[in-house]
Amino acid sequence: MKWTCLLAACLSVAFSATSAQAVNYVVSSAGPLDSVGYTGNAGNAVIQDTYAGAQYFADVYSFSGVLHRVNASSLAMDSTWDTKVFFNSAFQWGSIPVMTTATNYSALSIARVLKGAYWVKPSMEFRFEAVENAGVDDPGIDAQWTNVNFEFHAAGTFTNIGWSAGDVINANSYSSTQRTQMGVFSAAGELLEYNDGNNSGLPTELDLSGLTAGEYYLVVSSEGGAFGDYAALPGPVGGDLQISVGGASVFDGVLDDEDVQIVRLSVVPEPATAMLLTAGVLGFFLFARRRALPLRSE
């Protein structure tokens, strides 16, 4: 299942940004950046940047910045950032994380961490829009941001399991105390299999027997997250979680609120195929060696 979203109207206010393509992709701006109204409001500040580094996999998306009140009736909890990512000219994924529950303020430092699974790829275009989620869209500037920083943190190590291509295997969360959703992603980030777990009310299950040789990521979230190509966003409430793959437990613990559990899958060729490949390679080298031998004179 892919996300379907409408592209917001073109925004007339854009700010230059600096980005770093090192281990972590970082986009930052000193501001000031106006926050005026709902998504698509022409007065909202927009930071745009295109990633130019090598592809990498991130499991944390963080934000930091200072929020300044402009309109006396503005509430801090109404101010946030809408993240949109485009790849090959198509909208891929987006999120509006709640930044703070504070109300009255003059200047407020805010830090926000959104765990998940994110593929950061060359030529991805990132757009960060300062928005107001207030019930009434008042005219004029509500707030301003300064010293904002968006960062995608390279993932650490994961549980790694492997099996032979063609083996009958599935992944499930039968023993969890909550409803879950899960998806399998290719190493490049395409969502190959997905089960939202909401239709049957039963624990989530995926049939993985069709995977060919290669590297994959199994991502499990609580209910309420969002899965699409190149990203999996977490559900709001965690709980006890167990994940089994092929009948063997690969995770038994607690899934934190707003978090996902990631398992890397390594699929190798079927044994018969591997033997044929080995025999073919050996035969090639023997043939090459024989062709390379010098002719003997009689």
C-alpha positions as CSV (number, residue, x, y, z in Angstrom):
1,M,0.0,0.0,0.0
2,K,1.5,3.4,-1.0
3,W,0.6,6.7,0.5
4,T,-1.6,8.9,-1.7
5,C,-1.4,12.7,-1.0
6,L,-2.2,15.9,-2.8
7,L,0.7,18.2,-3.5
8,A,0.3,21.5,-1.7
9,A,0.1,24.7,-3.8
10,C,3.3,26.4,-4.7
11,L,4.7,28.5,-1.8
12,S,6.0,32.0,-2.5
13,V,8.2,32.4,0.6
14,A,11.4,30.3,0.5
15,F,14.6,30.6,2.5
16,S,18.1,29.5,1.6
17,A,19.4,26.6,3.7
18,T,22.8,25.0,4.4
19,S,23.1,21.3,4.2
20,A,25.8,18.8,5.1
21,Q,26.1,15.4,3.3
22,A,28.4,13.6,5.7
23,V,27.3,10.7,7.9
24,N,24.1,12.5,8.8
25,Y,22.1,14.7,6.4
26,V,21.5,18.1,8.1
27,V,19.5,21.1,6.9
28,S,19.6,24.3,8.9
29,S,18.6,28.0,8.7
30,A,19.3,30.9,11.1
31,G,15.9,32.5,10.2
32,P,13.9,34.4,11.1
33,L,11.2,32.1,9.6
34,D,7.6,33.2,9.6
35,S,4.8,30.9,10.7
36,V,1.5,32.3,9.4
37,G,-1.2,29.7,8.7
38,Y,-2.2,26.2,7.5
39,T,-0.1,24.2,5.1
40,G,0.1,26.0,1.8
41,N,-0.3,29.5,3.1
42,A,1.8,31.8,1.0
43,G,3.2,33.6,4.1
44,N,4.6,30.4,5.6
45,A,8.4,30.1,5.5
46,V,9.7,27.2,3.5
47,I,13.2,25.7,3.6
48,Q,14.1,23.7,0.5
49,D,17.2,21.5,-0.1
50,T,18.1,18.6,-2.4
51,Y,20.3,15.8,-1.0
52,A,23.5,15.3,-3.0
53,G,25.3,12.6,-0.9
54,A,25.3,8.9,-1.0
55,Q,22.3,6.8,0.0
56,Y,22.0,5.8,3.6
57,F,19.5,4.5,6.1
58,A,18.4,6.5,9.1
59,D,16.3,5.5,12.1
60,V,16.0,9.0,13.8
61,Y,14.7,12.3,12.4
62,S,15.4,15.2,14.8
63,F,14.5,18.8,14.9
64,S,15.7,21.7,17.1
65,G,14.9,25.5,17.0
66,V,13.8,28.5,18.9
67,L,10.1,29.6,18.6
68,H,9.3,33.3,19.1
69,R,5.8,34.6,19.7
70,V,4.6,37.4,17.4
71,N,0.8,37.4,17.7
72,A,-0.2,37.7,21.4
73,S,-3.0,35.1,20.9
74,S,-0.6,32.5,19.4
75,L,-0.1,29.2,21.3
76,A,3.2,27.4,21.1
77,M,1.5,24.1,20.6
78,D,0.0,25.4,17.3
79,S,3.4,26.0,15.7
80,T,5.1,23.1,13.9
81,W,6.9,22.0,10.7
82,D,5.4,20.1,7.8
83,T,8.0,17.8,6.3
84,K,7.6,16.8,2.6
85,V,10.0,14.6,0.6
86,F,9.9,14.4,-3.2
87,F,11.8,11.8,-5.2
88,N,11.8,11.6,-9.1
89,S,9.3,14.5,-9.0
90,A,6.8,12.4,-7.0
91,F,5.6,13.2,-3.5
92,Q,6.8,10.3,-1.3
93,W,6.1,10.9,2.4
94,G,5.5,13.6,5.0
95,S,4.8,14.2,8.6
96,I,3.7,17.0,11.0
97,P,5.2,16.0,14.4
98,V,3.8,17.7,17.5
99,M,6.6,20.0,18.6
100,T,5.4,21.0,22.1
101,T,2.4,21.0,24.4
102,A,3.3,24.5,25.8
103,T,0.8,27.4,25.4
104,N,1.9,30.8,26.7
105,Y,5.5,31.8,25.8
106,S,7.7,34.6,24.5
107,A,10.8,32.6,23.2
108,L,10.9,28.8,23.6
109,S,13.7,26.3,22.7
110,I,12.2,23.2,21.2
111,A,13.8,19.8,20.4
112,R,11.9,17.0,18.8
113,V,12.9,13.4,17.9
114,L,10.9,11.2,15.5
115,K,12.1,7.6,15.4
116,G,11.3,5.5,12.3
117,A,12.9,4.1,9.2
118,Y,14.1,6.6,6.6
119,W,16.0,6.1,3.3
120,V,17.9,9.3,2.4
121,K,18.7,9.1,-1.3
122,P,20.6,11.2,-3.9
123,S,18.3,13.8,-5.6
124,M,15.7,13.6,-2.9
125,E,14.1,17.1,-2.4
126,F,13.3,18.0,1.1
127,R,10.8,20.8,1.9
128,F,10.2,22.0,5.5
129,E,7.3,24.4,5.9
130,A,6.5,26.4,9.1
131,V,2.8,26.0,9.7
132,E,0.1,27.0,12.3
133,N,-2.4,24.3,13.3
134,A,-4.7,26.6,15.2
135,G,-8.5,26.2,14.9
136,V,-8.8,29.7,13.5
137,D,-6.4,30.9,10.8
138,D,-5.8,34.5,11.9
139,P,-4.3,36.9,9.4
140,G,-0.7,38.0,9.9
141,I,2.3,36.3,11.4
142,D,1.7,34.2,14.5
143,A,5.2,33.2,15.3
144,Q,8.8,33.1,14.0
145,W,11.5,30.4,14.2
146,T,15.2,31.0,14.5
147,N,18.2,28.6,14.4
148,V,16.3,25.6,13.1
149,N,18.0,22.3,12.4
150,F,16.7,19.2,10.8
151,E,18.8,16.0,10.9
152,F,18.5,12.4,9.7
153,H,20.7,10.2,11.9
154,A,22.4,7.2,10.4
155,A,21.1,4.0,11.8
156,G,23.1,1.8,14.1
157,T,23.2,-2.0,14.3
158,F,20.1,-4.2,14.0
159,T,19.1,-7.8,14.7
160,N,20.2,-9.7,11.5
161,I,18.6,-13.0,10.4
162,G,19.1,-15.0,7.2
163,W,17.6,-17.8,5.2
164,S,17.6,-19.3,1.7
165,A,15.5,-17.9,-1.0
166,G,12.4,-20.0,-1.6
167,D,12.1,-21.2,2.0
168,V,8.6,-20.9,3.3
169,I,8.8,-18.2,6.0
170,N,6.7,-15.5,7.6
171,A,7.0,-12.7,10.1
172,N,4.3,-12.1,12.7
173,S,3.5,-10.4,16.0
174,Y,1.2,-13.1,17.4
175,S,2.2,-12.6,21.0
176,S,2.1,-8.8,21.2
177,T,-0.3,-7.1,23.5
178,Q,-1.2,-4.5,20.9
179,R,-2.2,-4.3,17.3
180,T,0.8,-3.8,15.0
181,Q,1.6,-3.1,11.4
182,M,4.6,-4.2,9.5
183,G,6.3,-3.9,6.2
184,V,9.3,-5.3,4.3
185,F,11.5,-2.8,2.4
186,S,14.2,-3.5,-0.2
187,A,17.7,-2.3,0.5
188,A,16.9,0.7,-1.7
189,G,13.8,1.6,0.3
190,E,10.9,0.4,-1.8
191,L,8.0,-1.0,0.2
192,L,7.6,-4.5,-1.0
193,E,5.1,-6.1,1.4
194,Y,2.8,-4.4,3.9
195,N,0.1,-5.4,6.4
196,D,-1.6,-2.6,8.4
197,G,-3.2,-5.2,10.8
198,N,-6.4,-3.2,11.0
199,N,-8.9,-5.1,8.9
200,S,-9.0,-8.4,10.8
201,G,-8.1,-7.2,14.2
202,L,-5.6,-10.0,14.4
203,P,-1.8,-9.8,15.0
204,T,0.1,-8.8,11.9
205,E,1.6,-11.4,9.6
206,L,3.6,-11.2,6.4
207,D,4.5,-14.0,4.0
208,L,8.2,-13.6,3.1
209,S,8.7,-16.7,1.0
210,G,8.7,-14.8,-2.2
211,L,11.9,-12.8,-1.4
212,T,14.8,-13.4,-3.7
213,A,18.5,-13.2,-2.7
214,G,19.4,-9.8,-1.2
215,E,19.2,-7.5,1.8
216,Y,15.8,-6.4,3.2
217,Y,14.4,-4.5,6.2
218,L,11.5,-5.7,8.3
219,V,9.9,-2.8,10.1
220,V,7.2,-3.2,12.8
221,S,5.2,-0.3,14.3
222,S,2.2,0.0,16.6
223,E,-1.1,0.9,15.1
224,G,-1.4,4.4,13.8
225,G,1.9,4.7,12.0
226,A,2.4,5.3,8.2
227,F,4.3,3.2,5.7
228,G,5.3,4.1,2.2
229,D,8.3,3.9,-0.1
230,Y,11.5,5.2,1.6
231,A,9.9,5.7,5.0
232,A,8.0,4.1,7.9
233,L,6.6,6.4,10.6
234,P,5.9,5.1,14.0
235,G,2.5,4.7,15.8
236,P,1.8,6.9,18.8
237,V,1.5,4.3,21.5
238,G,3.9,1.4,22.1
239,G,3.6,-1.7,24.3
240,D,4.9,-5.2,24.7
241,L,6.0,-6.6,21.4
242,Q,7.2,-10.0,20.1
243,I,8.3,-10.6,16.6
244,S,8.8,-14.1,15.2
245,V,10.3,-15.0,11.8
246,G,10.0,-18.5,10.5
247,G,8.8,-19.7,13.9
248,A,11.9,-18.3,15.7
249,S,11.6,-15.3,18.1
250,V,13.8,-12.4,16.9
251,F,12.5,-9.7,19.3
252,D,10.8,-10.0,22.7
253,G,10.6,-6.8,24.6
254,V,8.9,-3.4,24.8
255,L,8.2,-1.1,21.8
256,D,8.5,2.5,23.1
257,D,5.9,5.1,22.2
258,E,6.6,6.7,18.8
259,D,9.1,4.1,17.9
260,V,9.6,1.2,15.4
261,Q,11.4,-2.1,15.6
262,I,13.8,-2.9,12.7
263,V,15.1,-6.3,11.7
264,R,17.6,-6.7,8.8
265,L,16.9,-9.7,6.6
266,S,19.7,-11.4,4.6
267,V,18.4,-13.8,1.9
268,V,20.9,-16.0,0.2
269,P,20.4,-18.1,-2.9
270,E,18.7,-21.5,-2.6
271,P,21.3,-24.2,-1.8
272,A,20.8,-25.9,-5.2
273,T,21.2,-22.6,-7.0
274,A,24.3,-21.8,-4.9
275,M,25.8,-25.2,-5.9
276,L,25.2,-24.5,-9.6
277,L,26.8,-21.1,-9.3
278,T,29.8,-22.5,-7.5
279,A,30.2,-25.3,-10.1
280,G,29.8,-22.7,-12.9
281,V,32.5,-20.4,-11.4
282,L,34.8,-23.3,-10.8
283,G,34.3,-24.6,-14.4
284,F,35.0,-21.1,-15.8
285,F,38.3,-20.8,-13.9
286,L,39.4,-24.3,-15.0
287,F,38.6,-23.5,-18.6
288,A,40.4,-20.1,-18.3
289,R,43.4,-21.8,-16.8
290,R,43.6,-24.4,-19.5
291,R,43.3,-21.8,-22.2
292,A,46.2,-19.8,-20.5
293,L,48.6,-22.8,-20.5
294,P,51.5,-22.3,-23.1
295,L,51.7,-24.8,-26.0
296,R,54.4,-27.4,-25.6
297,S,56.8,-28.0,-28.5
298,E,57.2,-31.7,-29.4
